Amino acid sequence: MTPRERFLATVLDQPRDRTPYWLYWWIWPSTWERWKGEGLPEEFKSFADVRAHFGADEVPRAVPVRLGPLPDFTANVGEDADSVTSIDSWGIRRRNLKGIEGMSEFLDWPVKSLAEWRRYRDERLNPRDPLRLDTPWRETCRQWTAAGIPIQLGHFPDCGIFGTLRWLLGDEECLVALCDEPALVHEIMEHMTGLYLEVFGHVVREVRVDLIHLWEDMCGKQGPLISPAHWREFMAPCYRRIHAFAQEHGIPVISVDTDGQPDLIVPPMLEAGVNFLFPMEVAAGADVNSYRKKFPGLALMGGIDKRALALGPAAIDAELERIRPALAAGRYIPDLDHHVPDDVSWPNFYHYASRLREMIVG
């Protein structure tokens, strides 16, 4: 089977030769630097070479169209001995410590009122801006189709419903707005959904698309950041529009990427057409064995505790055995539950990738 056929058969619970072997999550730059001193072959120039070495299947590739602000805001605005301050593509002011991997310190957000949102929308979020399609996406997609690679619409950080709301208003501010400014929230979510579907509509006329992907990151270890009722009120109408578009154009998969423990919002997601969820973060209590039993119609990816890779071969083997029931149940692509941090040695990662391949490929 091609990577595309294997992926779709797994997610849709159809006959297949085996589950995909992905090695989906990339690594921190500091992890790569560590590996160079621990036996990483000199000819390996990027993590793509690592994936090729282990014979990993091709993962879904996002059609390279532009879904975020145009023009974007990207700029460096300051630097001191310890940090760099910049403005990202969405207009968020961030501070990052030099030489340290991790989350940015978020200093300021681009939208603070309905008037600011409408100005931002009119200046930066025109769905029909010709630059949105001014990339070599046609040629690129022809190559992916010929190679049997799954093709997706939507990608981090420019395609989400709640995700985009966070980028514009801020983490706490967007949660307050759900209660205090619901009209603003609806307007942002509805506009972004319309923008995505406008651009997607051009692509599907020329490309066979396999999935629509939404980046949300709307959960923590305590559970979702919004209630199931708020999900149904604000997000479900947008997801239903996306699902209707997917059905109209023969796109069988709608995937969501959220960290944390999404248990409480899985039912409304399923109601609105979502059928693929990841990364199933173990530290937050998202157990793939439990999810396979509780939500049999939902395909999963991830669910292997990345922390085990820092502990050595015995811990890695135990963690892989832990997820074996979900692998046997189907509709599950085993992988890490996020990027590989720099406490993971090259020998430990090599052991993990080899044993995971043995589980899946034989």
C-alpha positions in Angstrom: 0.0 0.0 0.0 1.1 3.6 -0.5 1.5 5.8 2.5 -1.8 7.5 1.6 -3.7 4.3 1.3 -2.3 3.0 4.5 -3.1 6.2 6.4 -6.7 6.4 5.2 -7.3 2.7 5.8 -6.1 3.0 9.3 -8.1 6.1 10.2 -11.3 4.8 8.5 -10.9 1.3 9.9 -10.6 -0.4 6.6 -8.5 -3.4 5.5 -4.7 -2.6 5.4 -1.3 -4.2 5.3 -0.3 -2.6 8.6 -0.5 0.6 10.5 1.6 3.6 9.5 5.1 4.0 11.0 5.6 7.7 11.1 8.2 9.1 13.6 5.9 12.2 13.2 7.3 14.6 15.8 10.5 16.4 15.0 13.2 17.4 17.6 14.4 20.4 19.4 17.5 22.0 17.8 19.3 21.4 21.1 18.4 17.7 20.8 20.1 17.6 17.4 23.2 19.3 18.8 23.3 16.7 21.6 23.0 13.8 19.2 26.0 15.0 17.2 28.2 14.1 20.1 26.5 10.7 20.8 27.0 8.9 17.5 24.6 10.5 15.1 26.0 9.7 11.6 27.8 12.7 10.1 25.9 12.2 6.8 22.6 12.9 8.6 21.9 16.6 8.0 18.3 16.9 9.4 15.7 14.8 11.1 14.4 13.9 7.7 17.6 11.8 7.3 16.8 10.0 10.6 13.3 9.2 9.4 14.7 7.9 6.1 17.2 5.8 7.9 14.4 4.0 9.8 12.2 3.7 6.7 9.4 5.8 8.1 6.3 6.2 6.0 5.5 9.6 4.5 3.3 11.7 6.8 0.5 14.0 5.5 1.8 17.1 3.8 0.0 20.4 4.0 -0.8 22.2 0.8 1.4 25.3 0.9 -1.2 28.0 0.6 -1.3 31.0 2.8 -4.0 31.1 5.5 -2.7 33.6 8.0 -2.3 37.4 7.9 -1.2 39.0 4.6 1.0 40.8 4.8 2.3 39.1 8.0 3.8 41.1 10.9 7.1 39.2 11.3 9.9 41.5 12.7 12.7 41.5 15.2 12.2 44.4 17.6 14.8 44.1 20.2 17.7 42.2 21.8 19.7 42.1 25.0 22.3 39.9 26.4 19.8 37.2 27.4 16.9 37.4 25.0 15.4 38.4 21.7 12.1 40.2 21.4 10.2 39.7 18.1 6.8 40.1 16.5 5.5 36.9 14.9 3.5 36.5 11.7 0.2 37.1 13.6 1.4 40.2 15.3 2.1 38.7 18.7 5.0 40.3 20.6 7.2 37.5 22.1 10.4 37.3 24.1 12.6 34.2 23.8 15.7 33.4 25.9 18.9 32.8 24.0 20.1 29.3 23.9 17.1 27.8 25.7 14.3 25.8 24.1 10.8 26.3 25.3 7.7 28.4 25.1 8.0 32.1 24.3 7.0 34.7 26.9 4.0 36.4 25.3 4.2 40.1 25.9 1.3 41.5 23.8 -1.5 40.5 21.5 -2.7 42.2 18.3 -6.5 42.5 19.0 -8.0 44.1 22.1 -11.5 45.3 20.9 -14.1 44.8 18.2 -12.8 47.8 16.3 -9.2 46.5 16.4 -10.4 43.1 15.2 -12.3 44.7 12.2 -9.4 46.8 11.2 -7.1 43.7 11.5 -9.6 41.7 9.5 -9.9 44.3 6.7 -6.2 44.9 6.5 -4.7 41.4 6.9 -7.4 38.7 6.5 -8.9 39.1 3.0 -10.0 35.6 2.0 -9.6 36.6 -1.7 -6.1 38.1 -1.5 -4.4 36.6 -4.6 -1.2 36.1 -2.6 -2.9 33.3 -0.7 -2.6 31.1 -3.8 0.7 32.6 -5.1 2.8 29.6 -4.2 3.9 26.5 -6.2 1.2 24.4 -4.6 -0.1 22.9 -7.8 3.2 21.4 -8.9 4.0 20.4 -5.3 0.7 18.6 -4.9 1.2 16.8 -8.3 4.5 15.4 -7.0 2.9 14.3 -3.7 0.0 12.6 -5.5 2.3 10.7 -7.7 4.3 9.5 -4.7 1.2 8.4 -2.8 1.6 10.9 0.0 -1.4 11.9 2.0 -2.4 15.6 1.3 -3.9 17.8 3.9 -5.4 21.3 4.0 -4.6 23.4 7.1 -1.5 23.5 9.2 0.0 25.0 12.4 0.0 27.9 13.2 -2.4 29.3 10.6 -5.5 27.1 10.6 -7.6 26.7 13.8 -10.8 28.0 15.2 -10.0 28.4 18.9 -6.3 28.4 17.9 -6.7 31.5 15.9 -8.8 33.2 18.5 -5.9 32.7 21.0 -3.4 34.2 18.5 -5.5 37.3 18.1 -6.8 38.0 21.7 -4.4 36.1 24.0 -4.9 33.0 26.2 -6.8 34.5 29.1 -8.4 37.3 27.1 -10.0 34.9 24.7 -11.5 32.9 27.5 -13.0 36.0 29.1 -14.3 37.0 25.7 -16.4 33.8 25.5 -18.5 35.2 28.3 -18.1 39.0 28.0 -17.9 39.5 24.2 -19.5 36.5 22.5 -20.3 38.6 19.4 -16.6 39.3 18.9 -15.8 35.6 19.3 -18.4 34.5 16.9 -17.3 37.1 14.3 -13.7 36.0 14.5 -14.4 32.3 14.3 -16.9 32.7 11.5 -14.6 34.9 9.4 -11.6 32.6 9.8 -13.8 29.6 8.8 -14.9 31.5 5.7 -11.3 32.4 4.9 -10.2 28.8 5.1 -13.0 27.5 3.0 -12.5 30.2 0.4 -8.9 29.1 -0.1 -9.6 25.4 0.2 -12.2 25.7 -2.5 -9.6 26.7 -5.0 -7.3 23.8 -4.1 -9.9 21.0 -4.2 -10.8 21.9 -7.8 -7.3 20.7 -8.8 -6.0 18.4 -6.0 -7.3 15.2 -4.4 -7.2 16.1 -0.7 -7.3 13.5 2.0 -7.8 15.5 5.2 -8.5 18.9 6.7 -6.4 19.7 9.7 -7.2 22.1 12.5 -4.6 23.2 15.1 -6.4 24.1 18.4 -4.1 23.4 21.4 -7.1 24.0 23.7 -6.5 21.6 26.6 -4.2 21.3 29.6 -3.7 18.5 32.1 -6.8 19.7 33.9 -8.9 19.2 30.8 -10.3 21.6 28.1 -9.9 25.3 28.4 -13.5 25.7 27.4 -16.6 23.8 28.4 -18.4 21.4 26.1 -21.3 23.8 26.1 -19.0 26.6 24.9 -17.5 24.3 22.3 -21.0 23.5 20.9 -22.0 27.2 21.0 -19.0 28.8 19.4 -17.0 26.1 17.6 -19.5 23.5 16.4 -21.1 25.8 13.8 -17.6 26.4 12.2 -16.7 22.7 12.4 -20.0 21.8 10.8 -19.3 24.1 7.9 -15.9 22.5 7.5 -17.4 19.0 7.7 -20.0 19.9 5.1 -17.3 21.2 2.8 -15.3 18.0 3.3 -18.3 15.8 2.5 -19.0 17.8 -0.6 -15.5 17.3 -1.9 -14.9 13.7 -0.8 -12.4 14.6 1.9 -12.7 11.7 4.4 -10.7 12.9 7.4 -11.0 15.9 9.7 -8.1 16.0 12.2 -7.5 18.1 15.4 -4.2 18.7 17.1 -4.6 19.7 20.8 -2.3 19.0 23.7 -3.6 18.1 27.1 -6.6 16.1 28.1 -9.5 16.6 25.6 -11.8 14.0 27.0 -14.8 16.3 27.8 -14.9 17.9 24.3 -14.4 14.7 22.3 -18.2 14.1 22.1 -19.0 17.5 20.6 -16.0 17.1 18.2 -17.4 13.8 17.0 -20.8 15.3 16.6 -19.3 18.0 14.3 -17.4 15.6 12.1 -13.9 15.2 13.7 -12.6 11.6 13.2 -8.8 11.9 13.9 -7.2 13.3 17.1 -3.7 13.8 18.4 -1.1 13.9 20.1 -2.7 12.2 23.1 -0.4 13.7 25.8 0.4 11.1 28.4 1.4 13.6 31.1 -2.1 15.0 30.9 -3.7 11.7 31.3 -4.8 11.1 27.7 -4.5 7.3 27.5 -4.9 5.8 24.1 -6.0 2.4 25.4 -8.9 4.1 27.3 -9.8 6.3 24.3 -9.9 3.4 21.9 -12.6 1.8 24.1 -14.5 4.9 25.0 -14.5 6.5 21.5 -14.3 3.6 19.0 -15.2 5.9 16.0 -12.3 8.2 16.7 -8.9 7.5 15.2 -5.8 8.5 17.2 -2.2 9.3 16.7 0.5 9.8 19.4 0.1 8.6 22.9 3.6 7.3 23.6 5.1 9.2 26.6 8.2 11.1 25.3 9.5 11.2 28.9 10.2 7.5 28.7 12.8 8.1 26.0 15.0 9.9 28.6 15.0 6.9 31.0 16.6 4.2 28.8 15.7 1.0 27.0 13.8 -0.7 29.7 11.4 2.2 30.2 11.0 2.6 26.5 10.1 -1.1 26.0 7.6 -0.9 28.9 6.0 2.2 27.4 5.7 0.5 24.0 4.1 -2.5 25.6 1.6 -0.2 27.4 0.2 1.0 24.1 0.1 -2.4 22.4 -3.7 -2.9 23.1 -4.6 0.3 21.3 -2.4 -0.8 18.4 -4.2 -4.1 18.2 -7.6 -2.4 18.4 -7.0 -0.4 15.2 -7.6 3.2 14.2 -4.4 4.1 16.0 -1.0 5.3 14.7 1.6 4.9 17.5 3.9 7.8 17.9 5.3 10.1 20.6 3.0 12.6 22.3 5.1 15.6 21.2 8.5 16.8 19.9 11.7 15.1 21.2 13.4 17.2 24.0 17.1 17.4 24.7 17.0 15.0 27.6 16.7 12.2 25.1 20.0 10.7 24.0 20.7 9.4 20.4 21.1 5.8 21.6 17.8 6.0 23.5 16.0 7.5 20.4 17.6 4.8 18.2 16.3 2.1 20.5 12.8 3.6 20.5 12.6 4.0 16.7 13.9 0.5 16.2 11.5 -1.1 18.6 8.6 0.9 17.4 9.4 -0.3 13.8 9.6 -3.9 15.0 6.1 -3.5 16.6 4.6 -2.0 13.4 6.5 -3.4 10.5 8.0 -6.6 11.9 
